[in-house]
Amino acid sequence: MSISVHIERLILEGLPEGHAGIGTAIEAELARLLVRDGLAGAVSCHEASRSAAPIILVRPADLQSVGKQIGGSVYETLKSSSA
């Protein structure tokens, strides 16, 4: 099975400076969750827009943990749209 996810725009407010590598952390967590749990019952769905649940950052937050939280939020959104 092949899953393709395209995130055109990701709005990140309130992150510390130097957050350029956050995309890699998000991608890694999303890939980890998809490999581990998949998207049971997923069908091809093309949506113009989908909003993931907001996350709460606890200071100080390193990029790895922020990426994991965002990736998890995106995954849960994908999972709920495939159910």
ABEGO torsion letter per residue (X at the ends): XBBBBBBABBBBBGBBBGAAAAAAAAAAAAAAAAAAAEBBGBBBBBBABBBBBBBBBBOBBBAAAAAAAAAAAAAAAAAAAAX
